[in-house]
Amino acid sequence: MSYKIESLSFFVRETLPARFPSALGKAAISGEQPKRETSPICHLRLVLSDSSGETTWGCSADRLSVRWLDKRPGRDTGLKRRELAVLLEQTRQLYMEEPNFDSPFAKWLRLHPLVMQRGRAMNQESLTSAFASSLFERALLDAVCRLAERPLFVMLKQDALGINLADLNSDLAGQNLADYLPQLPTTEIAVRHTVGLFDPLTDEDWPAAQRVHDGLPETLQEYIQQQGIRYFKVKLSGDVAADLKRLARLWDIMPFSRQPVITLDANEAFADVENLANFVSRLQKEQLGLFQHVAYIEQPLPRNIALLPRLSRSLRDIGRMKPLIIDESDGTLDSCRQALNVGYAGTSHKNCKGFYKSLANMCLLSMTAAADPQPITILSGEDLQNLPVVPLQQDLISVGCLGLTHCERNGHHYNHGLSMLPPDEKQKVLSRHPDLYAQRNGEGFLRIQAGMIQCDSLHQTGYGIQDEPDWSSMQPMSDWLQRAHPQ
C-alpha cells in the first residue's frame, strides 16, 4: 500500500485557567508567585489518501508546554512559542515537499533527522525538535491505522507499519518488535498522582476561602480518600532541607494499608551530583519508611550535565541506593543508551518525545534486563498534563501498547475536565468512552475508581481517537499565536 499526504494544518484549543498553579523544580522556590494559566493545546490535522482511492483524516495534539521543553533563562513563553511555531511550520513543509510514502515509519525515519537538524539550526533544545517531529509521527500513525480499519496495537503486533528496530537503535539489530510487546495492551492503568510543590496536602494547607468548590478533590488527602490513589509522583525543589520536610508531611498521610508507591521528580533541580547524593543519603537515613516505597528518582540533574561520562561513578553509587531515570535529557534517539552507559536505570515514555523512540527504549531495556538480570531497568509513563481529548487518549494507547501498569496522569487536578470542548464534541466523547470519563454536574471528568482508570474503549480503529475533533471550535495556530503572543 502507498499513501499520499493531501494536507496538514495546525489548530489551537485553549482551556479555562487552571484550578491550581504549578511550577517545575527550582522555579518553584524562586519566590515568583505562580499563576493559574490556561493550557493551549496544539492540534495537527492530517488528510491522507492511499493507493486504493480511500481518503481519511488523522490527528495528534499536545499542550504547548514550552516551560518544560526549554528552561533556558531570558527566554519568555511568547518567544519560545513563536519559535516553536516556526519549527512546526518548517516541519509541515518538509512533509509536504514529498507527500508520497510507502510506510509511516519510513516516512518519519527519513524526515526526523531533518527536523532535528532544523531545530539545531534555530538554536532549539533537542526536546523541542523531538516535540515537533512527534506530532507528525502520531498523526500519520492515526491516519494509516484508520485506513487499515485496525487499532494501533494490532498494527504493531502484525508488523504492518514498517518498523525496523535497528533503524532506531543499532543494538536492536535482528530483534522483532512483536516479541517485546505485551500479549494484549494494558487497559486498566493506575493513576500516579503528581504532588506539586504548591499543591495542598491537607485542609491545613487549603483554607475555605481559597477552595475551588467544583466538586472535585482539592487536597492530596482528599484524592487518597475519594479516589483511592496509591501511586504518587512527588516534585522536588532541589532544596534538600525543604524537600525532606515536605516528604515527611506527605508520608504522614500515605495510605499505608494499600502499599503506596512513590516516585520523585526533580525536573533538573539538583545543581550537581554531590547535592543529589546528599539528598538521597539523608532521605534513606532520616525517612527510611518513605525511602523504601520510592521506586525511582526522575531527572535529578540539569540536562546539560546529566549524561556526562565523568559522572558515571557517582551516578552508579547513587543508583545502588535508589534507581535514577532521565526525562528532560531524553531528547534524541540514543539518549536511553547513553543513560544506561553512565549509570541510569532507564528513561520515561512521553508521546511528545516520540512513540517510535519509546518502542525502541522498551525493547532496549527489556533486552538489557534479559542479558543481565542484576541491574534494574525502568521505562516509566510520565506527562503531567496530558489533557483530553487527543493528547490524553493517544498517550493512554501508547502506555497500553508499551505494557505499562501505572503512569503520571494529573491533568484532571490542574484543569476542568472536558470543559474546553464544545457541547456536541463533549457529548460524543462521553457517549463513546463511559469507561474513561464520568459526568457530574453537567461536566465530564476522568473516571478514577480505586486509583485506576479503565480505557478499553480507546482500543478501536486508529490511534485512540474515533470521532474527528471539531476543528471549527479551534483557532488556526497562526491566528492564535498573533493574538496570544504578538511580537
N, C-alpha and C positions, 0 to 999 in steps of 0.2 A: 504494500500500500504506500502511496506517496501523498503528500499533503502540500497545501499552499496557504500561507497566511494572507487573508484578504484585508484585514485591518487590525490596528492596535490603538487603543485610546485610553487615556488616564482620566479618572474622576476622583473627587474627594468628598467624603461624607464626614461631617463633624458630629461630635457628641455634645451632650449637656456638660456644663462644668462639673468637675469630679466631685464625688461625695467626700473624698478625703484627699489632702495633699500628699505628695510623695517626693522623695529625693534620694539620690544614689550616693553611697559611700561617703567620701569626705564632704560632699556638697551638703550633707545633712547636718554637719556640725560647723558649717561656715558662718553661722549667725544670720544668714539671709532667711527671711520668713518665707516658707513655701506657699505656693499658690494652688488654688483649686482650678486647674486649667482644663480646657477642652482637649479632646483627643482626635485630631484629624486622621481619618483612615484613607489611605491612598488605594484605589481600586484600579486594576488593569482589566480592560475588556478586550478579548480577542475574538475575531471571526475567522474560522478555519474551514477549508474545504478539503475533500480528498479526491483521489483519482476515480472513485466510483460515482462522483457527481453529488455527493452529500455535503451539506454545509451546516455548521453548528457554531456555538459560542463556547468560550472558556473564560475563566476569570481567576484572579488572585487578588489578595489585598493584605496590607499591613499598616499598622499605626506608624505615623511618621515620627518615630521616637529618636530624633536626631541627638538628643542629650545622651543617649546610651551609645549610639553609633560613634559619635565624635565628641570627646570630652576635652579637646584642646582648648586652653584658655584664650580669651579675647575673640571668640567666635560666637556671636549670638545666634539664637534659634532661627531668626529670619534669614541670616546669611547661610546657615547650614541647610535650611530647607530650599532656598533658592538654588544653591549649588547642587543639591540632590536632584532637584527637578531638571536641571541641565543634564546631569548624568543619565537620568531616566529617559529623557528625550533622545540623547545620543544613542542609548541602548535600543530604543524603539527604531531609530533609523538603521542601526546595524541589522536588526531582524528583518526590516522591510527591504533592505538592499537585495537580498536573495531570499525571497519569500518561500521558495520551494524546498522541501526536505523529505527524506525517507523515514527518519525516526526522530522522535522528540529528543532522545538522548544525544544522537549525533549532532543535531542542530545546536543544542545547548553546548555541547563539548567544543564545537568549533568557535562559538561566539563568546563563551565565558572568559577565556584568556584575553580577548579583545576588550571586553567590558572592564576587566581588572586593569588592563593597560591604560584605557581611557581614564579610569579613576586615578591611577598614579600620576598621569599627565596633568590632572586637575588638582593634585595635592590632596586627594581624598584618602581617608583611612581605608584599609582593606575591608573592614566590616561594612562600610558604606557602599563600596563597589559590589560586595557579595550580596547586599540587600537588593541592589538594583538588578543584578543578574537573577536572583531567586524569584522575583516577581514574574519574570518571563518564563522561567523554568516551570513554575506551578501552573500558570495559565495554559501553557502548551500541554502539560500532562492532563489537565482537566478536560480540554477540548478533544484530545486524542482518545481518552477513555470514553468520552461521551459518544464520539463517532463509532467506537467499537461496541458501545452499549454494554460496557463492563465496568465494575468498580476498579479503583486503582490497585487494591490488594491483589485481585485476580490477575490483572495485567502484569504485576510484578512476579507473581507465582508462575505465570505462564511464559515468562521471558518475552513479553510482547512489546516491550518498549525500547529494545536495542541496547540495554545497559551492559557495558563491559567494565567490570570492576577494575581491571588493570589500567584502564584509562584514567581512573580516579586515584589509584594508588598502586604503584608497581609491586608493592609487597603482596597484592591480591591477585597477581597473575595466576591463572589456572583455577581460580575459585569461582564457584557458582552461587549467585545471589540467592537463589531459591533454597539452597542448603542452610542459609543463615536466617531466613525469615521464619516467624512462628507458623505453626500449622494453620491457625486462624488468627485474625487480627484481634488485639485486645479491645474489648468494647465496654468493659467495666473498669474504670480508672479512678484511683484515689486522688483526691484534690490535695495538693501540697499548698497550704495556705501561707502566703507571704506575710511576715510580720515586719512592716516597715518601721523605720526609726521614729516616725511621727504617729504611728498607729496606736490608739489607746488599748491598753491591755485589760483594764478593769474599769468599773464605774468610777473609781477614784481618779482615773485619768480623763474622764469624759463627763463634765458637768451637764446637767439637763439643758442649760442654755445653749450649749454647743451641738446638741444632738441633731441629727438629720431628720429623724422621725418619719422614715419612709417605709417602715415595716420590716426592714432587713436588720440583721445583726450589725452592731457597730463596734463593739469591743471584741478583743480576741476571746475573752471568756464567754461571750455570747455566741460566737461562732462555734466554739467547742460544745457548748450546751445545746444549741439549737440545730446544728448541722452535723454533729458527731465527728468533727475534724480530728484526725490524729497524726497527720503529716504536716510538718511546719518547715517553712523556709525563713530563716531569721537573718535580717540585714545587719551587717556590721559597719561601724564607722571608722575603724582603724585606731580609735582611741581605746587602748586596752582597758583602762580602768572603767571607763563609761560602758564599754561593751560587756565586761564581766558583771557589772552591777545590773544592767538590763537583763542579761541572761539569767541571773539569779532570780529576779522577779518573775520572769517568764516561766522558769522551772516550777515555781510555786503553784502555777495554775494548770500545769500539764495534766492530761487525762491518764494518770498512771495505770489505771486498770486496763487501758486499751493499748499499752505498749507504744508510746509516742515515738515517731521517727522525726529527727531534726536534721536539716541541712543548714549550713551557714554560708552566707553570700556577702563578700566584702566589696564587690564591684570595684576592684583595684585600689582599695582604701589603704592597705599597708604599704608604706613608702619603701620598705626594704625587707629583706628576708630575715634579718635579725629581729625586727619588731614582730614579724609574723611568728617566728619561733618562740619568742617570749609570750605571745598571746596563747598559743597552743599549749605550751608548758604550764602556764598559770591556770588555764582552763582545766587541764587534767588534774592539777593539784588542788585547786580551790573548789571545783564543781564537778567532782567525779561522776555523780549520778547523771547529770545532764551530758557530760562528755561521752559516757558510754552509749548514749542514744543518738549521737551525731554520726550520720552516715558519711559525710564528706564536707570539705570546705571548698567553695567555688570562687575562682578568680581572686585570690587574695592580693596579688601583686599587680602593679601597673603593666599594661600590655607591652610597653617598650622595654621592660626588663624581664618579664615573666618567663621567657623561653631561652634566656641566656645560658649557654653551656656551663659557664663558671659558677652558676648557682646550683648545679646538679647535686652536689654532695649535700648541701643544706636542705634542698627540697626533698631528697630521699630520706634524710634524717627526720624531717617533719612528717613526711608521708608514712613513716613507720608508726608514728603516733596517731595520725588521722589522715586518710586519703585526701589528696588535693586534685581538683579538676580545673580546666580552663573554661572560659566563656568569651570574654572580650578579646582574648588573644587568638581566638579561633577564626581568623579572617581568610585563611587560604586552605586549599585542598590538603596540604601536607601538615597543617597545624597540629593535628592529633598525633601524628607520628613524631613530630618534634617534641610535643609534650611528654609522650611516653619515654623518649630518649633522655629527657632531663629529670625524670622522676615523678611526673604527674600520673594519676591513675586513669585519666581519660578526659572527656570533654562533654559539652552539653549539646543536645539537639534543640535547634530552633529553626522553624521554617524560614525565617528571614535570613538565616546564614546559608541556606541551601539544603534541599531534601536529598538530592543525589549524594552530597557530601555526608549527610547523616547516615545514609545507607552504607556508604563505604566505611565510615567510622564504626558502625555496628559490626560489620564483618571483620575489620582490623582488630577491634577489641576482643571479639569472640575468638578469633584465630590466635591472638596473643595469649589469652587465658588458657586455651586448649594446649598450647605449646609449653606453657609453664604455669601450672595452677597456683604457684606461690604468690605472685603479685595480684592485687585486686585490680580489676579493670571496671570502669564505670562509663556508661553512656546515660546521661540524665535527661529528663524532659523539663525544659525551662521555658520562660517567657511570661513576664509579669502581667502584661495587659493584652493578651490575645482576645480581642473583642468580637462579639457577634457582628455579622453572621459569618462572612467569608474567612477572616483570619482564624477565628476560634474553631470553626468546623473543619477547615482543611488541616489545621495543626493536630486536631484530635484524630483525624485519619492517619496522619504521619506517625503520631505516637502509637496508634494501634498497629500499624504496619511494622514498626520497629519492635513491637512486643513489650513496650514499657508498661509498668503497672501503676505508676504514680507520676504526676507532673505538677509543676507550678502552674496554678490556674487561678489568678486573683483579680481578673478584670471586673468581676461582679462586686468586689469590695470597693473599687475606686470609681465605678461607673454605674449608671442607672439602667441596667438590664438591656432590653430591646428598645429603649425609649428613642433611639436615634432613627428608627425605621418608620416609614410611612405606614398608615393603618393596614392597607392591603398586603404589603410585604410582611408585616408583623404577623398578620393572621395566617398567612401561608406557612411561615416558619413554625408557629405554634401548632398548627394542624399537622404538619409533616413530621415534627420531631417532639412528640409529647414525652418521650423518654428523657430528652436532654433539657427541655425548658418547662417551667411551671408558670402558670398565670395566677397572679394575685393582684387584687385592686386594679384590674384593668391593664396591668403591665406584665410583660414576660421577663422571667429571670432564670438563670441557670438553676437546674434542679439538682440539689445536693442532698442525699439521704445517707445517713450513717457514714458520712465523709466521702461518699462515692458519687460519681456521675456515670450515667448509662448513655451509650451513644451507638447502639446497634443500628438505629435508623439512618445514620450517616453513610453506612457502607452500601451505597447503591451506585448506579451508573455515575461515572465521573469521579471527581476528587472532593467529595463531601458536600457539594452544592447541587441540589436538584432543580431549584427554581431560579431562573435568571434574575439577578438583582434589578431593582427599579432604578435604572440609570437616570431617569428624568428627575429623580429626587436628589441627585447629587449635582455637584458643580464640576465642569471641566477643570482639570488641575491648573491650567494656565489662568483661568478666571479666578479661582480660589486663591492662588498664590498672589495675584495682583492685589486682591482685597485684603488678605490676611498679612502679607509680608511685602508691602510695596517698597521699592528701592528709594 
